[in-house]
Amino acid sequence: MKHPEPNSVENLFNSVAPNYDYLNDLLSFGLHRVWKRQLLLWLDPGQGQYWLDLCCGTGDLAIDLARLVRPGGSVLGVDSAEQTLVLARSRAMKVSWLPINWMRGDALDTGLPSNEFDGAVMAYGLRNLSDPLAGLVELRRLLRPGARAGVLDFNPKVDGSLGARFQQFYLRNFVVPVAANSGLESQYAYLEESLKRFPAGAVQVKLAIEAGFLEAYHRPLAVGQMGALLLKA
């Protein structure tokens, strides 16, 4: 199974950064915001807690998190792509009272202290890691015992199934043509290839347990096209 090289993924997200939020809203019909809010409802971050947004992108989820951990808490957003972090910092300046910090780092090896966080989220990041298991191991290392985490991503379907055919049709006939209008056809064509190697929800649960999480279960979203991997350290 071929996985993307870290530098190629970083370059991809640097190139799409200026259009990233616009295209996410357009391609999901704005529903990605609903799914992220649902993830936070399931995780229930508390006031005074320290949370991590790993693969934070342009920072929308980190900002929502920061609102929930006030007062006394804070959020650290980590991403490998500098251009997305530039946009995250710019977005955060509009809500400068929120307790958020940003750091460029590798999700497979953040360099952060172990047992540091009360909780963590990762939205549409695990699928892009060269080794999803190693990413879950690093996520577990960063969490305190009993901490909660949630991973939001696509939920790949069995080849040939109705769900798989729908995903393929949606990506080829809607996502890629829309991205092409912004000059990003090749970048978004990558989505279909990334789904082929990404494990479905049941396998994600097994990987999380192998990574050291005490509890793991997968909750479907968007009629099973998306899913949230909910974890307890």
C-alpha positions as a LaTeX table, in Angstrom:
\begin{tabular}{lrrr}
\hline
Residue & $x$ (\AA) & $y$ (\AA) & $z$ (\AA) \\
\hline
Met1 & 0.00 & 0.00 & 0.00 \\
Lys2 & 1.61 & 3.23 & $-1.12$ \\
His3 & 1.38 & 6.21 & 1.20 \\
Pro4 & 2.09 & 9.85 & 0.36 \\
Glu5 & 5.46 & 11.33 & 1.13 \\
Pro6 & 5.22 & 13.93 & 3.94 \\
Asn7 & 6.73 & 16.69 & 1.79 \\
Ser8 & 4.30 & 16.04 & $-1.06$ \\
Val9 & 1.30 & 16.40 & 1.27 \\
Glu10 & 2.77 & 19.53 & 2.84 \\
Asn11 & 3.31 & 21.04 & $-0.62$ \\
Leu12 & $-0.21$ & 20.10 & $-1.65$ \\
Phe13 & $-1.77$ & 21.92 & 1.30 \\
Asn14 & 0.50 & 24.91 & 0.86 \\
Ser15 & $-0.76$ & 25.20 & $-2.72$ \\
Val16 & $-4.46$ & 24.89 & $-1.88$ \\
Ala17 & $-4.34$ & 27.08 & 1.24 \\
Pro18 & $-5.72$ & 30.30 & $-0.35$ \\
Asn19 & $-8.80$ & 28.43 & $-1.62$ \\
Tyr20 & $-9.08$ & 25.83 & 1.12 \\
Asp21 & $-11.93$ & 27.28 & 3.18 \\
Tyr22 & $-13.95$ & 28.37 & 0.15 \\
Leu23 & $-13.69$ & 24.95 & $-1.48$ \\
Asn24 & $-14.45$ & 23.08 & 1.76 \\
Asp25 & $-17.66$ & 25.06 & 2.14 \\
Leu26 & $-18.60$ & 24.62 & $-1.51$ \\
Leu27 & $-17.72$ & 20.94 & $-1.87$ \\
Ser28 & $-19.42$ & 19.86 & 1.37 \\
Phe29 & $-22.33$ & 22.31 & 1.00 \\
Gly30 & $-21.14$ & 23.78 & 4.30 \\
Leu31 & $-21.73$ & 20.50 & 6.10 \\
His32 & $-18.11$ & 20.10 & 7.21 \\
Arg33 & $-18.85$ & 22.78 & 9.81 \\
Val34 & $-21.83$ & 20.77 & 11.07 \\
Trp35 & $-19.73$ & 17.60 & 11.33 \\
Lys36 & $-17.02$ & 19.44 & 13.26 \\
Arg37 & $-19.58$ & 20.84 & 15.69 \\
Gln38 & $-21.01$ & 17.35 & 16.14 \\
Leu39 & $-17.53$ & 16.02 & 16.89 \\
Leu40 & $-17.11$ & 18.63 & 19.63 \\
Leu41 & $-20.52$ & 17.78 & 21.08 \\
Trp42 & $-19.49$ & 14.13 & 21.35 \\
Leu43 & $-16.13$ & 15.04 & 22.94 \\
Asp44 & $-17.55$ & 17.70 & 25.31 \\
Pro45 & $-14.37$ & 19.74 & 26.03 \\
Gly46 & $-14.46$ & 21.41 & 29.45 \\
Gln47 & $-13.50$ & 24.80 & 30.81 \\
Gly48 & $-9.89$ & 25.06 & 31.92 \\
Gln49 & $-8.69$ & 22.17 & 29.77 \\
Tyr50 & $-5.71$ & 22.10 & 27.38 \\
Trp51 & $-6.60$ & 20.69 & 23.96 \\
Leu52 & $-4.68$ & 19.89 & 20.79 \\
Asp53 & $-5.86$ & 20.32 & 17.21 \\
Leu54 & $-3.48$ & 18.14 & 15.22 \\
Cys55 & $-3.39$ & 18.82 & 11.47 \\
Cys56 & $-5.31$ & 22.00 & 12.29 \\
Gly57 & $-5.40$ & 23.39 & 8.74 \\
Thr58 & $-6.74$ & 26.94 & 8.66 \\
Gly59 & $-7.86$ & 26.80 & 12.26 \\
Asp60 & $-11.67$ & 26.76 & 12.22 \\
Leu61 & $-11.95$ & 23.76 & 14.55 \\
Ala62 & $-9.26$ & 25.08 & 16.91 \\
Ile63 & $-11.19$ & 28.34 & 17.26 \\
Asp64 & $-14.41$ & 26.50 & 18.08 \\
Leu65 & $-12.48$ & 24.46 & 20.63 \\
Ala66 & $-10.99$ & 27.57 & 22.23 \\
Arg67 & $-14.47$ & 28.94 & 22.85 \\
Leu68 & $-15.37$ & 25.80 & 24.79 \\
Val69 & $-12.32$ & 25.64 & 27.08 \\
Arg70 & $-12.63$ & 29.23 & 28.27 \\
Pro71 & $-12.01$ & 30.43 & 30.90 \\
Gly72 & $-8.69$ & 29.00 & 32.00 \\
Gly73 & $-8.11$ & 26.59 & 29.14 \\
Ser74 & $-6.22$ & 26.84 & 25.87 \\
Val75 & $-5.75$ & 25.18 & 22.49 \\
Leu76 & $-2.64$ & 24.40 & 20.48 \\
Gly77 & $-3.06$ & 24.06 & 16.71 \\
Val78 & $-0.36$ & 22.07 & 14.91 \\
Asp79 & 0.07 & 21.69 & 11.16 \\
Ser80 & 2.96 & 20.92 & 8.81 \\
Ala81 & 1.89 & 23.36 & 6.07 \\
Glu82 & 3.06 & 26.90 & 6.75 \\
Gln83 & 0.57 & 28.55 & 4.40 \\
Thr84 & $-2.43$ & 27.06 & 6.18 \\
Leu85 & $-0.97$ & 28.24 & 9.50 \\
Val86 & $-0.65$ & 31.75 & 8.07 \\
Leu87 & $-4.39$ & 31.68 & 7.41 \\
Ala88 & $-5.10$ & 30.18 & 10.83 \\
Arg89 & $-3.19$ & 32.95 & 12.58 \\
Ser90 & $-4.99$ & 35.56 & 10.49 \\
Arg91 & $-8.37$ & 34.03 & 11.34 \\
Ala92 & $-7.47$ & 33.92 & 15.05 \\
Met93 & $-6.55$ & 37.61 & 15.07 \\
Lys94 & $-10.24$ & 38.38 & 14.57 \\
Val95 & $-10.99$ & 36.61 & 17.86 \\
Ser96 & $-7.81$ & 37.59 & 19.65 \\
Trp97 & $-9.34$ & 37.06 & 23.09 \\
Leu98 & $-9.49$ & 33.31 & 22.50 \\
Pro99 & $-6.65$ & 31.24 & 24.05 \\
Ile100 & $-5.00$ & 29.67 & 20.98 \\
Asn101 & $-1.39$ & 29.09 & 20.00 \\
Trp102 & $-0.09$ & 27.75 & 16.68 \\
Met103 & 2.91 & 25.58 & 15.87 \\
Arg104 & 4.34 & 24.12 & 12.70 \\
Gly105 & 5.05 & 20.46 & 13.25 \\
Asp106 & 4.90 & 16.90 & 11.96 \\
Ala107 & 1.86 & 14.94 & 13.18 \\
Leu108 & 3.99 & 11.79 & 13.28 \\
Asp109 & 6.67 & 13.40 & 15.47 \\
Thr110 & 5.48 & 16.65 & 17.05 \\
Gly111 & 8.31 & 16.95 & 19.56 \\
Leu112 & 5.76 & 17.93 & 22.21 \\
Pro113 & 5.94 & 16.48 & 25.75 \\
Ser114 & 4.11 & 13.25 & 26.52 \\
Asn115 & 0.88 & 13.26 & 28.57 \\
Glu116 & 0.41 & 16.97 & 27.85 \\
Phe117 & $-3.20$ & 17.36 & 26.72 \\
Asp118 & $-6.67$ & 16.84 & 28.18 \\
Gly119 & $-8.03$ & 16.12 & 24.71 \\
Ala120 & $-7.35$ & 16.31 & 21.00 \\
Val121 & $-9.03$ & 16.53 & 17.63 \\
Met122 & $-7.87$ & 15.78 & 14.10 \\
Ala123 & $-10.11$ & 16.70 & 11.18 \\
Tyr124 & $-9.22$ & 15.34 & 7.74 \\
Gly125 & $-5.61$ & 14.80 & 8.73 \\
Leu126 & $-5.19$ & 11.11 & 9.50 \\
Arg127 & $-5.92$ & 10.14 & 5.88 \\
Asn128 & $-3.01$ & 12.26 & 4.69 \\
Leu129 & $-0.37$ & 10.81 & 7.01 \\
Ser130 & 2.22 & 8.46 & 5.56 \\
Asp131 & 1.50 & 6.03 & 8.42 \\
Pro132 & $-1.95$ & 6.37 & 10.08 \\
Leu133 & $-1.00$ & 3.93 & 12.86 \\
Ala134 & 2.09 & 5.97 & 13.72 \\
Gly135 & $-0.12$ & 9.07 & 13.75 \\
Leu136 & $-2.45$ & 7.44 & 16.26 \\
Val137 & 0.52 & 6.34 & 18.37 \\
Glu138 & 1.80 & 9.92 & 18.49 \\
Leu139 & $-1.68$ & 11.19 & 19.33 \\
Arg140 & $-1.95$ & 8.72 & 22.20 \\
Arg141 & 1.48 & 9.69 & 23.51 \\
Leu142 & 0.44 & 13.32 & 23.79 \\
Leu143 & $-2.70$ & 12.64 & 25.82 \\
Arg144 & $-3.07$ & 12.34 & 29.56 \\
Pro145 & $-4.62$ & 9.13 & 30.92 \\
Gly146 & $-8.38$ & 9.35 & 30.54 \\
Ala147 & $-8.18$ & 12.08 & 27.89 \\
Arg148 & $-10.60$ & 12.06 & 24.96 \\
Ala149 & $-9.84$ & 12.46 & 21.28 \\
Gly150 & $-11.80$ & 12.57 & 18.05 \\
Val151 & $-10.68$ & 11.97 & 14.48 \\
Leu152 & $-13.02$ & 13.21 & 11.74 \\
Asp153 & $-12.48$ & 11.95 & 8.20 \\
Phe154 & $-13.95$ & 10.16 & 5.21 \\
Asn155 & $-15.30$ & 6.65 & 5.76 \\
Pro156 & $-14.14$ & 4.58 & 2.76 \\
Lys157 & $-16.55$ & 2.02 & 1.35 \\
Val158 & $-16.00$ & $-1.51$ & 0.07 \\
Asp159 & $-14.98$ & $-1.52$ & $-3.59$ \\
Gly160 & $-17.97$ & $-2.01$ & $-5.85$ \\
Ser161 & $-20.52$ & $-1.14$ & $-3.18$ \\
Leu162 & $-23.17$ & 1.53 & $-3.70$ \\
Gly163 & $-21.39$ & 3.75 & $-1.18$ \\
Ala164 & $-18.06$ & 3.37 & $-2.98$ \\
Arg165 & $-19.65$ & 4.13 & $-6.34$ \\
Phe166 & $-21.26$ & 7.24 & $-4.88$ \\
Gln167 & $-17.94$ & 8.45 & $-3.45$ \\
Gln168 & $-16.24$ & 7.91 & $-6.78$ \\
Phe169 & $-19.00$ & 9.68 & $-8.70$ \\
Tyr170 & $-19.00$ & 12.61 & $-6.26$ \\
Leu171 & $-15.23$ & 13.05 & $-6.41$ \\
Arg172 & $-14.88$ & 12.68 & $-10.18$ \\
Asn173 & $-17.97$ & 14.60 & $-11.28$ \\
Phe174 & $-18.27$ & 17.31 & $-8.65$ \\
Val175 & $-15.17$ & 17.76 & $-6.49$ \\
Val176 & $-12.50$ & 17.68 & $-9.19$ \\
Pro177 & $-14.40$ & 19.84 & $-11.75$ \\
Val178 & $-15.17$ & 22.46 & $-9.09$ \\
Ala179 & $-11.54$ & 22.48 & $-7.92$ \\
Ala180 & $-10.41$ & 22.78 & $-11.53$ \\
Asn181 & $-12.20$ & 26.14 & $-11.74$ \\
Ser182 & $-9.74$ & 27.36 & $-9.11$ \\
Gly183 & $-6.77$ & 25.82 & $-10.92$ \\
Leu184 & $-6.50$ & 22.97 & $-8.40$ \\
Glu185 & $-7.62$ & 19.95 & $-10.40$ \\
Ser186 & $-4.57$ & 17.79 & $-9.70$ \\
Gln187 & $-4.57$ & 18.64 & $-5.99$ \\
Tyr188 & $-8.17$ & 17.54 & $-5.49$ \\
Ala189 & $-7.89$ & 14.53 & $-7.80$ \\
Tyr190 & $-5.57$ & 13.27 & $-5.03$ \\
Leu191 & $-8.64$ & 12.74 & $-2.79$ \\
Glu192 & $-9.79$ & 9.62 & $-4.62$ \\
Glu193 & $-6.35$ & 8.04 & $-4.42$ \\
Ser194 & $-6.07$ & 8.86 & $-0.72$ \\
Leu195 & $-9.37$ & 7.09 & $-0.02$ \\
Lys196 & $-8.16$ & 3.88 & $-1.66$ \\
Arg197 & $-5.44$ & 3.43 & 0.97 \\
Phe198 & $-7.33$ & 4.85 & 3.98 \\
Pro199 & $-8.86$ & 2.27 & 6.34 \\
Ala200 & $-12.61$ & 2.18 & 6.93 \\
Gly201 & $-14.07$ & 2.88 & 10.35 \\
Ala202 & $-13.85$ & $-0.67$ & 11.74 \\
Val203 & $-10.15$ & $-0.88$ & 10.83 \\
Gln204 & $-9.53$ & 2.57 & 12.30 \\
Val205 & $-10.90$ & 1.24 & 15.61 \\
Lys206 & $-8.46$ & $-1.70$ & 15.53 \\
Leu207 & $-5.55$ & 0.62 & 14.74 \\
Ala208 & $-6.48$ & 2.90 & 17.65 \\
Ile209 & $-6.49$ & 0.01 & 20.11 \\
Glu210 & $-3.15$ & $-1.14$ & 18.70 \\
Ala211 & $-1.86$ & 2.41 & 19.21 \\
Gly212 & $-2.65$ & 2.18 & 22.93 \\
Phe213 & $-6.08$ & 3.74 & 23.32 \\
Leu214 & $-8.25$ & 2.08 & 25.96 \\
Glu215 & $-11.49$ & 2.74 & 24.13 \\
Ala216 & $-12.25$ & 3.36 & 20.47 \\
Tyr217 & $-15.43$ & 3.40 & 18.45 \\
His218 & $-16.47$ & 4.81 & 15.12 \\
Arg219 & $-19.62$ & 6.86 & 14.58 \\
Pro220 & $-20.86$ & 7.39 & 11.02 \\
Leu221 & $-21.80$ & 10.80 & 9.65 \\
Ala222 & $-23.36$ & 11.90 & 6.36 \\
Val223 & $-25.10$ & 8.57 & 5.75 \\
Gly224 & $-21.83$ & 6.79 & 6.42 \\
Gln225 & $-19.75$ & 8.76 & 3.91 \\
Met226 & $-17.89$ & 10.44 & 6.78 \\
Gly227 & $-17.11$ & 9.20 & 10.26 \\
Ala228 & $-15.77$ & 10.18 & 13.66 \\
Leu229 & $-13.30$ & 7.92 & 15.45 \\
Leu230 & $-13.91$ & 8.60 & 19.16 \\
Leu231 & $-11.10$ & 7.65 & 21.52 \\
Lys232 & $-10.22$ & 7.44 & 25.20 \\
Ala233 & $-6.60$ & 7.31 & 26.34 \\
\hline
\end{tabular}
